[in-house]
Amino acid sequence: MDWVTCSHSPSCTGVARQPYGSCLSHLSPEQLADALAAVRPGRLLDLRGTTIDGELLARVLAAAEGRPGRARMDLARFTGEARFTEVSFQGDVSLDGSRFDRLASFFGASFAGNVSFNGARFARQLSFHGARVRGHAGFDRAVVASDALFGQAVFARGLSAERARFDGFATFDGAEFGELATFRGARFGRTLSFKKVRGRAGFESAHFASGAYLSATRHLAVTGARVDGALDLAVEDCSVDLRKVEVRGTTAVRLSRAHADMEAAVLRGPATVSGRGFCTISSLREAVAPDLSLYKLDLSACRFAGLAYPSGLRLTGCTFAFTPRGVRFSLRWPPLRWFSRRRALADEHGWRGWSKGPDDPSSPDGLAVLYDALRHSPDDDGTAADFAFGAMEMRRAAGRRWWLSLYWLLCGYGLRTGRAVAWGVLLVAVTAGAVLWTSTSHAARRASTPRPAVPGPAAHH
């Protein structure tokens, strides 16, 4: 402690009031009246290490007319209800390591500077509903044993609650974060409601022992988080990072003109990802999702390599990138390649060098297995047929079956009827030409051969 402590008892950590040498809670009534008379609005309020009951707190705030200046309340202990309702703090506020034995209410309070509750302990409910913080708010390593209410709060320079613990219900509905709200490594014992939130939010490596309802409008990161219940997520006009997230319950992700990355995600329950407007998914690599449905998403750049349950994937109204059409030259055999236009996975585009892919591109054999597993996933026959074609293409690219090249050339693996018809027309034309040429040649030979003279009647006599 960097302050002179109360002389009343060695165990008392309250900051000493001069010239009395004791903290506020151990002053005599006359001394307390004199000390409170010195409290002024907008001036420093020093309650470090002091034990404060509800009555004493009310008198202190009344003396400051509800407008204290810089407030230092580190390691303070509030034994009664701590009601800071609609108090307007004119400077920075520090409550690091403080203890709240009963209700802690900052409902409608305003903070002109920064506020810090790092390491604070709340034995009962914490209410920060409607509070406004112009600076940065810190709740790192804070513990809230009951409900935490942050609805409609405004944090102009962001909020940090890294490794914080919320044992009760927690709500941030309608909150606004001018900068990042980070909950890295935080633990939520009951449901977290983070709906209609504006700003960026990060829940990296967080643990949700129950359900989580999350939203954001700029960026949302749930990387490496663990959700034991259901995950309901909605983002708008931003990106969401779901890499390595693990969800044991149901998963519902609603994107609105947004982008998602689900690489290595583990979704053990039924999962749905839907899009409104132009929405994309960049990766499902190494994802574990036995029951995953994707609706109206652009998957033209999505990587699927290593997807654990591709046969459990259902695609409705999703789009994929098309292969380039025409003849191309390559350094690999065969040097001349002819491509027909078809839908293809981004993994194949990366393997062929048509787009920039990961450092470990998929092999043709792996892509063939992936195409085979995904051929029944799309809801339209055209995409399903293109995936079946892609599977055969990858087997042919592996170079182990010569007859596949012949099969491709003749009829496009039975999936390009136009090619078979073209070959049939060509065969009929060649046959007809051969027959016509043979007939013409035979007639010409007969015409050019001289006939033997037939003797007339005179010559016979």
DRENDO-1510 file (C-alpha; in Angstrom, 1 decimal, always signed):
<recs>
REC; n; res; u; v; w
REC; 1; MET; +0.0; +0.0; +0.0 .
REC; 2; ASP; +1.3; +3.4; -0.9 .
REC; 3; TRP; -0.7; +5.4; +1.6 .
REC; 4; VAL; -0.6; +6.0; +5.4 .
REC; 5; THR; -3.1; +3.6; +7.0 .
REC; 6; CYS; -5.5; +4.1; +9.8 .
REC; 7; SER; -4.0; +4.1; +13.3 .
REC; 8; HIS; -7.1; +2.7; +14.9 .
REC; 9; SER; -6.0; -0.9; +14.3 .
REC; 10; PRO; -3.1; -2.6; +12.5 .
REC; 11; SER; -5.7; -4.6; +10.5 .
REC; 12; CYS; -7.4; -1.5; +9.2 .
REC; 13; THR; -6.1; -0.5; +5.7 .
REC; 14; GLY; -8.1; +2.7; +5.4 .
REC; 15; VAL; -6.3; +5.8; +4.3 .
REC; 16; ALA; -5.7; +8.0; +7.3 .
REC; 17; ARG; -7.3; +11.4; +7.5 .
REC; 18; GLN; -5.1; +14.2; +8.8 .
REC; 19; PRO; -4.7; +15.5; +11.4 .
REC; 20; TYR; -6.7; +12.7; +13.0 .
REC; 21; GLY; -4.6; +9.7; +11.8 .
REC; 22; SER; -7.7; +7.5; +11.3 .
REC; 23; CYS; -9.9; +6.6; +8.3 .
REC; 24; LEU; -13.4; +7.9; +7.8 .
REC; 25; SER; -15.0; +4.8; +9.4 .
REC; 26; HIS; -13.0; +5.2; +12.6 .
REC; 27; LEU; -13.4; +8.9; +13.2 .
REC; 28; SER; -15.5; +10.3; +16.0 .
REC; 29; PRO; -18.8; +11.9; +15.0 .
REC; 30; GLU; -17.3; +15.4; +15.4 .
REC; 31; GLN; -14.2; +14.5; +13.4 .
REC; 32; LEU; -16.3; +12.8; +10.7 .
REC; 33; ALA; -18.4; +16.0; +10.4 .
REC; 34; ASP; -15.3; +18.1; +10.0 .
REC; 35; ALA; -13.8; +15.6; +7.4 .
REC; 36; LEU; -17.0; +15.6; +5.3 .
REC; 37; ALA; -17.2; +19.4; +5.4 .
REC; 38; ALA; -13.9; +19.4; +3.6 .
REC; 39; VAL; -15.3; +17.3; +0.7 .
REC; 40; ARG; -16.1; +19.5; -2.3 .
REC; 41; PRO; -17.7; +18.8; -5.7 .
REC; 42; GLY; -15.2; +18.1; -8.4 .
REC; 43; ARG; -12.4; +17.6; -5.8 .
REC; 44; LEU; -10.4; +14.5; -5.0 .
REC; 45; LEU; -12.2; +11.8; -3.1 .
REC; 46; ASP; -9.8; +9.5; -1.3 .
REC; 47; LEU; -11.4; +6.3; +0.2 .
REC; 48; ARG; -8.6; +3.9; -0.4 .
REC; 49; GLY; -8.7; +0.8; +1.8 .
REC; 50; THR; -11.6; +2.2; +3.8 .
REC; 51; THR; -14.5; +0.1; +5.1 .
REC; 52; ILE; -17.7; +1.9; +4.1 .
REC; 53; ASP; -21.3; +1.1; +5.0 .
REC; 54; GLY; -24.3; +2.3; +3.2 .
REC; 55; GLU; -24.9; +5.3; +5.5 .
REC; 56; LEU; -21.4; +6.6; +5.4 .
REC; 57; LEU; -21.3; +6.3; +1.6 .
REC; 58; ALA; -24.5; +8.3; +1.3 .
REC; 59; ARG; -23.1; +11.0; +3.5 .
REC; 60; VAL; -19.9; +11.2; +1.4 .
REC; 61; LEU; -21.8; +11.4; -1.9 .
REC; 62; ALA; -24.1; +14.1; -0.4 .
REC; 63; ALA; -21.1; +16.1; +0.7 .
REC; 64; ALA; -19.7; +15.9; -2.9 .
REC; 65; GLU; -23.2; +16.9; -4.2 .
REC; 66; GLY; -23.1; +13.8; -6.4 .
REC; 67; ARG; -20.2; +15.2; -8.4 .
REC; 68; PRO; -16.9; +14.0; -7.0 .
REC; 69; GLY; -13.8; +14.6; -8.9 .
REC; 70; ARG; -10.9; +12.2; -9.1 .
REC; 71; ALA; -12.0; +9.2; -6.9 .
REC; 72; ARG; -9.5; +6.8; -5.4 .
REC; 73; MET; -11.2; +3.8; -3.8 .
REC; 74; ASP; -8.7; +1.0; -4.3 .
REC; 75; LEU; -9.1; -1.9; -1.9 .
REC; 76; ALA; -12.1; -0.2; -0.3 .
REC; 77; ARG; -14.8; -2.5; +1.2 .
REC; 78; PHE; -18.4; -1.6; +0.9 .
REC; 79; THR; -20.3; -3.6; +3.6 .
REC; 80; GLY; -23.7; -2.1; +2.8 .
REC; 81; GLU; -25.5; -1.4; -0.4 .
REC; 82; ALA; -23.1; +0.7; -2.6 .
REC; 83; ARG; -25.4; +3.0; -4.5 .
REC; 84; PHE; -23.7; +5.3; -6.9 .
REC; 85; THR; -26.9; +5.8; -8.9 .
REC; 86; GLU; -26.6; +8.8; -11.3 .
REC; 87; VAL; -23.4; +10.0; -9.6 .
REC; 88; SER; -21.3; +12.1; -12.0 .
REC; 89; PHE; -17.6; +11.5; -11.6 .
REC; 90; GLN; -15.6; +14.4; -12.9 .
REC; 91; GLY; -12.3; +12.6; -13.1 .
REC; 92; ASP; -10.7; +9.2; -13.3 .
REC; 93; VAL; -12.1; +6.6; -10.9 .
REC; 94; SER; -10.1; +3.7; -9.4 .
REC; 95; LEU; -11.7; +0.8; -7.5 .
REC; 96; ASP; -9.0; -1.8; -8.1 .
REC; 97; GLY; -9.2; -4.7; -5.6 .
REC; 98; SER; -12.3; -3.3; -3.9 .
REC; 99; ARG; -15.0; -5.5; -2.2 .
REC; 100; PHE; -18.7; -5.1; -2.5 .
REC; 101; ASP; -20.5; -7.3; +0.1 .
REC; 102; ARG; -24.0; -6.3; -1.1 .
REC; 103; LEU; -25.6; -4.6; -4.1 .
REC; 104; ALA; -23.2; -2.4; -6.2 .
REC; 105; SER; -25.3; +0.0; -8.3 .
REC; 106; PHE; -23.8; +2.5; -10.8 .
REC; 107; PHE; -27.1; +2.8; -12.6 .
REC; 108; GLY; -27.1; +5.9; -14.8 .
REC; 109; ALA; -23.7; +7.0; -13.4 .
REC; 110; SER; -21.4; +9.0; -15.7 .
REC; 111; PHE; -17.6; +9.0; -15.7 .
REC; 112; ALA; -15.7; +11.9; -17.3 .
REC; 113; GLY; -12.5; +9.9; -17.4 .
REC; 114; ASN; -11.4; +6.3; -17.0 .
REC; 115; VAL; -12.8; +3.8; -14.5 .
REC; 116; SER; -11.1; +0.7; -13.2 .
REC; 117; PHE; -12.5; -2.2; -11.3 .
REC; 118; ASN; -9.5; -4.5; -11.9 .
REC; 119; GLY; -9.5; -7.4; -9.4 .
REC; 120; ALA; -12.7; -6.1; -7.7 .
REC; 121; ARG; -15.1; -8.6; -6.0 .
REC; 122; PHE; -18.9; -8.3; -6.1 .
REC; 123; ALA; -20.7; -10.7; -3.7 .
REC; 124; ARG; -24.1; -9.7; -5.0 .
REC; 125; GLN; -25.5; -8.0; -8.0 .
REC; 126; LEU; -23.6; -5.4; -10.1 .
REC; 127; SER; -25.6; -2.9; -12.0 .
REC; 128; PHE; -23.9; -0.7; -14.7 .
REC; 129; HIS; -27.1; -0.2; -16.6 .
REC; 130; GLY; -27.2; +3.0; -18.6 .
REC; 131; ALA; -23.8; +4.2; -17.3 .
REC; 132; ARG; -21.7; +6.4; -19.5 .
REC; 133; VAL; -17.9; +6.2; -19.5 .
REC; 134; ARG; -16.0; +8.7; -21.7 .
REC; 135; GLY; -12.7; +7.0; -21.1 .
REC; 136; HIS; -11.8; +3.4; -20.8 .
REC; 137; ALA; -13.4; +0.9; -18.4 .
REC; 138; GLY; -11.5; -2.0; -16.9 .
REC; 139; PHE; -12.9; -5.1; -15.2 .
REC; 140; ASP; -9.9; -7.4; -15.6 .
REC; 141; ARG; -9.9; -10.3; -13.2 .
REC; 142; ALA; -13.1; -8.9; -11.6 .
REC; 143; VAL; -15.5; -11.5; -10.0 .
REC; 144; VAL; -19.2; -11.0; -10.0 .
REC; 145; ALA; -20.9; -13.7; -7.9 .
REC; 146; SER; -24.5; -12.7; -9.0 .
REC; 147; ASP; -26.0; -11.0; -12.0 .
REC; 148; ALA; -24.1; -8.4; -13.9 .
REC; 149; LEU; -26.2; -5.8; -15.7 .
REC; 150; PHE; -24.5; -3.6; -18.4 .
REC; 151; GLY; -27.5; -2.9; -20.6 .
REC; 152; GLN; -27.6; +0.4; -22.5 .
REC; 153; ALA; -24.1; +1.3; -21.1 .
REC; 154; VAL; -21.8; +3.4; -23.3 .
REC; 155; PHE; -18.0; +2.9; -23.2 .
REC; 156; ALA; -16.5; +5.6; -25.4 .
REC; 157; ARG; -13.0; +4.1; -25.4 .
REC; 158; GLY; -13.8; +0.5; -24.9 .
REC; 159; LEU; -14.1; -2.1; -22.1 .
REC; 160; SER; -11.6; -4.7; -20.9 .
REC; 161; ALA; -12.8; -7.6; -18.8 .
REC; 162; GLU; -10.0; -10.1; -19.4 .
REC; 163; ARG; -10.0; -13.2; -17.2 .
REC; 164; ALA; -13.1; -11.8; -15.4 .
REC; 165; ARG; -15.7; -14.1; -13.9 .
REC; 166; PHE; -19.4; -13.7; -14.1 .
REC; 167; ASP; -21.1; -16.3; -12.1 .
REC; 168; GLY; -24.6; -15.1; -12.6 .
REC; 169; PHE; -26.6; -13.9; -15.5 .
REC; 170; ALA; -24.8; -11.2; -17.5 .
REC; 171; THR; -26.3; -8.8; -20.0 .
REC; 172; PHE; -24.9; -6.2; -22.2 .
REC; 173; ASP; -27.9; -5.7; -24.4 .
REC; 174; GLY; -27.9; -2.4; -26.3 .
REC; 175; ALA; -24.4; -1.4; -25.0 .
REC; 176; GLU; -22.1; +0.7; -27.2 .
REC; 177; PHE; -18.4; +0.4; -27.4 .
REC; 178; GLY; -16.5; +3.2; -29.2 .
REC; 179; GLU; -13.5; +0.9; -29.3 .
REC; 180; LEU; -12.9; -2.8; -28.5 .
REC; 181; ALA; -14.7; -4.7; -25.8 .
REC; 182; THR; -12.4; -7.6; -24.8 .
REC; 183; PHE; -13.4; -10.6; -22.7 .
REC; 184; ARG; -10.3; -12.7; -23.4 .
REC; 185; GLY; -10.2; -15.7; -21.0 .
REC; 186; ALA; -13.4; -14.6; -19.2 .
REC; 187; ARG; -15.8; -17.1; -17.7 .
REC; 188; PHE; -19.6; -16.9; -17.7 .
REC; 189; GLY; -21.3; -19.2; -15.3 .
REC; 190; ARG; -24.8; -18.6; -16.7 .
REC; 191; THR; -26.3; -17.2; -19.8 .
REC; 192; LEU; -24.6; -14.2; -21.5 .
REC; 193; SER; -26.9; -11.8; -23.4 .
REC; 194; PHE; -24.8; -9.6; -25.7 .
REC; 195; LYS; -27.6; -8.5; -28.1 .
REC; 196; LYS; -27.9; -5.4; -30.3 .
REC; 197; VAL; -24.4; -4.3; -29.2 .
REC; 198; ARG; -22.6; -1.7; -31.3 .
REC; 199; GLY; -18.9; -1.9; -31.7 .
REC; 200; ARG; -16.1; -4.5; -31.7 .
REC; 201; ALA; -16.0; -7.4; -29.2 .
REC; 202; GLY; -13.6; -10.2; -28.5 .
REC; 203; PHE; -14.2; -13.3; -26.5 .
REC; 204; GLU; -11.0; -15.2; -27.3 .
REC; 205; SER; -10.5; -18.3; -25.1 .
REC; 206; ALA; -13.6; -17.4; -23.1 .
REC; 207; HIS; -15.6; -20.1; -21.3 .
REC; 208; PHE; -19.4; -20.1; -21.4 .
REC; 209; ALA; -20.8; -22.6; -19.0 .
REC; 210; SER; -24.3; -22.0; -20.3 .
REC; 211; GLY; -25.7; -20.3; -23.4 .
REC; 212; ALA; -24.3; -17.2; -25.2 .
REC; 213; TYR; -26.2; -14.7; -27.3 .
REC; 214; LEU; -23.7; -12.5; -29.1 .
REC; 215; SER; -23.8; -9.7; -31.6 .
REC; 216; ALA; -21.6; -6.9; -33.0 .
REC; 217; THR; -21.5; -4.3; -35.7 .
REC; 218; ARG; -17.8; -4.0; -36.4 .
REC; 219; HIS; -15.9; -7.2; -35.5 .
REC; 220; LEU; -16.6; -10.2; -33.3 .
REC; 221; ALA; -14.0; -12.7; -32.3 .
REC; 222; VAL; -14.9; -15.9; -30.4 .
REC; 223; THR; -11.6; -17.6; -31.3 .
REC; 224; GLY; -10.8; -20.6; -29.1 .
REC; 225; ALA; -13.8; -20.1; -26.9 .
REC; 226; ARG; -15.8; -23.0; -25.3 .
REC; 227; VAL; -19.5; -22.9; -25.1 .
REC; 228; ASP; -21.1; -25.7; -23.0 .
REC; 229; GLY; -24.6; -24.7; -24.0 .
REC; 230; ALA; -26.1; -23.0; -27.1 .
REC; 231; LEU; -24.4; -20.3; -29.2 .
REC; 232; ASP; -26.6; -17.7; -30.9 .
REC; 233; LEU; -24.6; -15.2; -32.9 .
REC; 234; ALA; -25.7; -12.3; -35.1 .
REC; 235; VAL; -23.4; -9.8; -36.8 .
REC; 236; GLU; -24.1; -7.0; -39.3 .
REC; 237; ASP; -21.7; -5.3; -41.7 .
REC; 238; CYS; -18.6; -6.9; -40.1 .
REC; 239; SER; -16.6; -10.0; -39.7 .
REC; 240; VAL; -16.8; -12.8; -37.2 .
REC; 241; ASP; -13.9; -15.0; -36.1 .
REC; 242; LEU; -15.1; -18.5; -35.0 .
REC; 243; ARG; -11.8; -20.3; -35.4 .
REC; 244; LYS; -11.3; -23.2; -33.0 .
REC; 245; VAL; -14.5; -22.4; -31.1 .
REC; 246; GLU; -16.1; -25.4; -29.4 .
REC; 247; VAL; -19.8; -25.5; -29.0 .
REC; 248; ARG; -21.5; -28.5; -27.3 .
REC; 249; GLY; -25.1; -27.3; -27.8 .
REC; 250; THR; -26.8; -25.9; -30.9 .
REC; 251; THR; -25.2; -23.2; -33.0 .
REC; 252; ALA; -27.1; -20.5; -34.9 .
REC; 253; VAL; -25.0; -17.9; -36.8 .
REC; 254; ARG; -26.9; -15.2; -38.6 .
REC; 255; LEU; -24.8; -13.0; -41.0 .
REC; 256; SER; -26.0; -9.8; -42.6 .
REC; 257; ARG; -23.5; -8.5; -45.2 .
REC; 258; ALA; -20.8; -10.1; -43.1 .
REC; 259; HIS; -17.9; -12.5; -43.3 .
REC; 260; ALA; -17.1; -15.5; -41.2 .
REC; 261; ASP; -14.1; -17.7; -40.6 .
REC; 262; MET; -14.8; -21.1; -39.1 .
REC; 263; GLU; -11.5; -22.9; -39.5 .
REC; 264; ALA; -11.1; -25.8; -37.0 .
REC; 265; ALA; -14.4; -25.0; -35.3 .
REC; 266; VAL; -15.9; -27.8; -33.3 .
REC; 267; LEU; -19.7; -27.8; -33.5 .
REC; 268; ARG; -21.0; -30.9; -31.7 .
REC; 269; GLY; -24.7; -30.1; -31.9 .
REC; 270; PRO; -26.9; -29.0; -34.8 .
REC; 271; ALA; -25.4; -25.9; -36.4 .
REC; 272; THR; -26.8; -23.4; -38.9 .
REC; 273; VAL; -25.1; -20.5; -40.6 .
REC; 274; SER; -27.4; -18.3; -42.7 .
REC; 275; GLY; -26.7; -15.1; -44.7 .
REC; 276; ARG; -28.6; -12.1; -45.7 .
REC; 277; GLY; -27.2; -9.9; -48.4 .
REC; 278; PHE; -23.7; -10.7; -49.6 .
REC; 279; CYS; -22.2; -13.0; -46.9 .
REC; 280; THR; -19.1; -15.2; -47.2 .
REC; 281; ILE; -17.3; -17.9; -45.3 .
REC; 282; SER; -13.5; -18.0; -45.8 .
REC; 283; SER; -12.7; -21.4; -44.3 .
REC; 284; LEU; -14.1; -24.6; -42.9 .
REC; 285; ARG; -10.7; -26.3; -42.9 .
REC; 286; GLU; -10.3; -29.0; -40.2 .
REC; 287; ALA; -13.8; -28.1; -38.8 .
REC; 288; VAL; -15.7; -30.8; -36.9 .
REC; 289; ALA; -19.4; -30.4; -37.6 .
REC; 290; PRO; -21.5; -33.5; -38.0 .
REC; 291; ASP; -24.7; -31.6; -38.6 .
REC; 292; LEU; -24.0; -28.3; -40.3 .
REC; 293; SER; -26.4; -26.4; -42.6 .
REC; 294; LEU; -25.3; -23.4; -44.7 .
REC; 295; TYR; -27.9; -21.0; -46.2 .
REC; 296; LYS; -27.4; -18.4; -48.9 .
REC; 297; LEU; -23.7; -17.9; -48.5 .
REC; 298; ASP; -20.9; -17.2; -51.0 .
REC; 299; LEU; -18.5; -20.1; -50.6 .
REC; 300; SER; -16.4; -19.2; -53.6 .
REC; 301; ALA; -13.3; -18.6; -51.4 .
REC; 302; CYS; -14.1; -21.1; -48.7 .
REC; 303; ARG; -11.6; -23.9; -48.0 .
REC; 304; PHE; -13.0; -27.3; -47.1 .
REC; 305; ALA; -9.9; -29.4; -46.8 .
REC; 306; GLY; -9.9; -31.5; -43.6 .
REC; 307; LEU; -13.6; -31.1; -42.9 .
REC; 308; ALA; -14.3; -33.9; -40.6 .
REC; 309; TYR; -17.9; -34.7; -41.6 .
REC; 310; PRO; -18.4; -33.5; -45.2 .
REC; 311; SER; -21.3; -35.8; -45.7 .
REC; 312; GLY; -23.2; -34.1; -42.9 .
REC; 313; LEU; -23.0; -30.7; -44.6 .
REC; 314; ARG; -26.1; -29.3; -46.3 .
REC; 315; LEU; -25.9; -26.4; -48.7 .
REC; 316; THR; -29.0; -24.4; -49.7 .
REC; 317; GLY; -28.7; -21.4; -52.0 .
REC; 318; CYS; -24.9; -21.3; -51.7 .
REC; 319; THR; -22.6; -20.2; -54.6 .
REC; 320; PHE; -19.2; -21.4; -55.6 .
REC; 321; ALA; -16.5; -20.1; -57.9 .
REC; 322; PHE; -16.5; -21.2; -61.5 .
REC; 323; THR; -13.5; -22.7; -63.3 .
REC; 324; PRO; -12.0; -20.7; -66.1 .
REC; 325; ARG; -13.2; -21.7; -69.6 .
REC; 326; GLY; -11.0; -22.7; -72.5 .
REC; 327; VAL; -7.6; -24.1; -73.3 .
REC; 328; ARG; -4.6; -23.5; -71.0 .
REC; 329; PHE; -1.0; -24.4; -71.0 .
REC; 330; SER; +0.8; -25.8; -68.0 .
REC; 331; LEU; +4.2; -27.0; -67.0 .
REC; 332; ARG; +2.7; -30.2; -65.7 .
REC; 333; TRP; +1.6; -33.1; -67.9 .
REC; 334; PRO; -0.3; -32.8; -70.1 .
REC; 335; PRO; +0.9; -29.4; -71.1 .
REC; 336; LEU; -2.3; -28.6; -73.0 .
REC; 337; ARG; -5.4; -28.6; -70.9 .
REC; 338; TRP; -9.0; -28.0; -71.9 .
REC; 339; PHE; -11.4; -26.7; -69.2 .
REC; 340; SER; -15.2; -26.5; -69.3 .
REC; 341; ARG; -17.0; -24.1; -67.1 .
REC; 342; ARG; -18.1; -25.7; -63.8 .
REC; 343; ARG; -18.5; -24.9; -60.1 .
REC; 344; ALA; -15.4; -25.9; -58.1 .
REC; 345; LEU; -14.2; -25.7; -54.6 .
REC; 346; ALA; -11.7; -23.0; -53.6 .
REC; 347; ASP; -9.3; -25.8; -52.6 .
REC; 348; GLU; -9.1; -26.9; -56.3 .
REC; 349; HIS; -8.5; -23.4; -57.4 .
REC; 350; GLY; -5.6; -23.2; -54.9 .
REC; 351; TRP; -4.2; -26.5; -56.0 .
REC; 352; ARG; -4.3; -25.5; -59.7 .
REC; 353; GLY; -2.8; -22.1; -59.0 .
REC; 354; TRP; -5.8; -20.1; -60.0 .
REC; 355; SER; -6.0; -18.4; -56.6 .
REC; 356; LYS; -3.8; -17.8; -53.7 .
REC; 357; GLY; -4.2; -20.7; -51.2 .
REC; 358; PRO; -2.6; -22.0; -48.0 .
REC; 359; ASP; +1.0; -23.2; -47.8 .
REC; 360; ASP; -0.2; -26.8; -47.7 .
REC; 361; PRO; -2.6; -27.2; -50.7 .
REC; 362; SER; -4.8; -30.2; -51.0 .
REC; 363; SER; -3.7; -33.3; -53.0 .
REC; 364; PRO; -5.8; -34.5; -55.9 .
REC; 365; ASP; -6.7; -37.7; -54.0 .
REC; 366; GLY; -7.9; -35.7; -51.1 .
REC; 367; LEU; -9.9; -33.4; -53.3 .
REC; 368; ALA; -11.5; -36.4; -55.0 .
REC; 369; VAL; -12.6; -37.8; -51.6 .
REC; 370; LEU; -13.9; -34.3; -50.6 .
REC; 371; TYR; -15.9; -33.9; -53.8 .
REC; 372; ASP; -17.4; -37.3; -53.5 .
REC; 373; ALA; -18.5; -36.6; -49.9 .
REC; 374; LEU; -20.0; -33.2; -50.9 .
REC; 375; ARG; -21.8; -34.2; -54.1 .
REC; 376; HIS; -25.0; -34.8; -52.2 .
REC; 377; SER; -24.8; -31.7; -50.1 .
REC; 378; PRO; -26.0; -29.0; -52.5 .
REC; 379; ASP; -29.7; -28.4; -53.0 .
REC; 380; ASP; -29.4; -27.9; -56.8 .
REC; 381; ASP; -28.6; -30.6; -59.3 .
REC; 382; GLY; -26.2; -28.4; -61.2 .
REC; 383; THR; -23.8; -28.0; -58.3 .
REC; 384; ALA; -24.1; -31.7; -57.4 .
REC; 385; ALA; -23.2; -32.7; -61.0 .
REC; 386; ASP; -20.3; -30.3; -61.0 .
REC; 387; PHE; -19.0; -31.8; -57.8 .
REC; 388; ALA; -19.3; -35.3; -59.2 .
REC; 389; PHE; -17.4; -34.1; -62.3 .
REC; 390; GLY; -14.8; -32.5; -60.0 .
REC; 391; ALA; -14.3; -35.8; -58.2 .
REC; 392; MET; -13.5; -37.6; -61.5 .
REC; 393; GLU; -11.3; -34.7; -62.5 .
REC; 394; MET; -9.2; -35.1; -59.4 .
REC; 395; ARG; -8.9; -38.8; -59.9 .
REC; 396; ARG; -7.7; -38.2; -63.4 .
REC; 397; ALA; -5.3; -35.5; -62.2 .
REC; 398; ALA; -3.7; -38.1; -59.9 .
REC; 399; GLY; -2.5; -39.8; -63.0 .
REC; 400; ARG; -3.2; -43.4; -62.0 .
REC; 401; ARG; -6.0; -44.4; -64.4 .
REC; 402; TRP; -5.5; -43.9; -68.1 .
REC; 403; TRP; -9.0; -44.9; -69.0 .
REC; 404; LEU; -10.3; -41.9; -67.0 .
REC; 405; SER; -8.7; -39.6; -69.6 .
REC; 406; LEU; -10.5; -41.6; -72.3 .
REC; 407; TYR; -13.7; -41.4; -70.3 .
REC; 408; TRP; -13.3; -37.7; -69.9 .
REC; 409; LEU; -12.6; -37.2; -73.6 .
REC; 410; LEU; -15.5; -39.2; -74.9 .
REC; 411; CYS; -18.4; -38.1; -72.6 .
REC; 412; GLY; -17.1; -36.0; -69.7 .
REC; 413; TYR; -17.4; -38.9; -67.3 .
REC; 414; GLY; -21.0; -39.4; -68.4 .
REC; 415; LEU; -21.9; -35.9; -67.1 .
REC; 416; ARG; -21.3; -34.0; -70.4 .
REC; 417; THR; -23.9; -35.3; -72.8 .
REC; 418; GLY; -23.0; -32.6; -75.3 .
REC; 419; ARG; -19.6; -34.0; -75.6 .
REC; 420; ALA; -20.9; -37.5; -76.3 .
REC; 421; VAL; -23.4; -36.1; -78.8 .
REC; 422; ALA; -20.6; -34.2; -80.5 .
REC; 423; TRP; -18.5; -37.4; -80.7 .
REC; 424; GLY; -21.6; -39.2; -82.1 .
REC; 425; VAL; -22.2; -36.5; -84.7 .
REC; 426; LEU; -18.5; -36.6; -85.6 .
REC; 427; LEU; -18.6; -40.4; -86.0 .
REC; 428; VAL; -21.7; -40.2; -88.1 .
REC; 429; ALA; -20.2; -37.5; -90.3 .
REC; 430; VAL; -16.9; -39.4; -90.7 .
REC; 431; THR; -18.8; -42.6; -91.5 .
REC; 432; ALA; -21.1; -40.9; -94.0 .
REC; 433; GLY; -18.1; -39.2; -95.5 .
REC; 434; ALA; -16.3; -42.5; -95.8 .
REC; 435; VAL; -19.3; -44.2; -97.3 .
REC; 436; LEU; -19.8; -41.3; -99.8 .
REC; 437; TRP; -16.1; -41.3; -100.7 .
REC; 438; THR; -16.1; -45.0; -101.2 .
REC; 439; SER; -19.2; -44.9; -103.3 .
REC; 440; THR; -17.9; -42.0; -105.4 .
REC; 441; SER; -14.5; -43.7; -105.9 .
REC; 442; HIS; -16.2; -46.9; -107.0 .
REC; 443; ALA; -18.4; -45.2; -109.5 .
REC; 444; ALA; -15.4; -43.2; -110.8 .
REC; 445; ARG; -13.4; -46.4; -111.3 .
REC; 446; ARG; -16.3; -48.0; -113.2 .
REC; 447; ALA; -16.7; -45.0; -115.4 .
REC; 448; SER; -13.0; -44.9; -116.3 .
REC; 449; THR; -12.7; -48.6; -117.2 .
REC; 450; PRO; -13.1; -49.2; -121.1 .
REC; 451; ARG; -15.8; -51.5; -122.1 .
REC; 452; PRO; -15.0; -54.5; -124.5 .
REC; 453; ALA; -16.3; -54.1; -128.1 .
REC; 454; VAL; -19.3; -56.1; -129.0 .
REC; 455; PRO; -19.3; -57.5; -132.7 .
REC; 456; GLY; -22.1; -56.4; -134.9 .
REC; 457; PRO; -24.2; -58.4; -137.4 .
REC; 458; ALA; -22.0; -57.6; -140.4 .
REC; 459; ALA; -18.9; -58.6; -138.7 .
REC; 460; HIS; -20.6; -61.9; -137.8 .
REC; 461; HIS; -21.2; -62.8; -141.5 .
</recs>
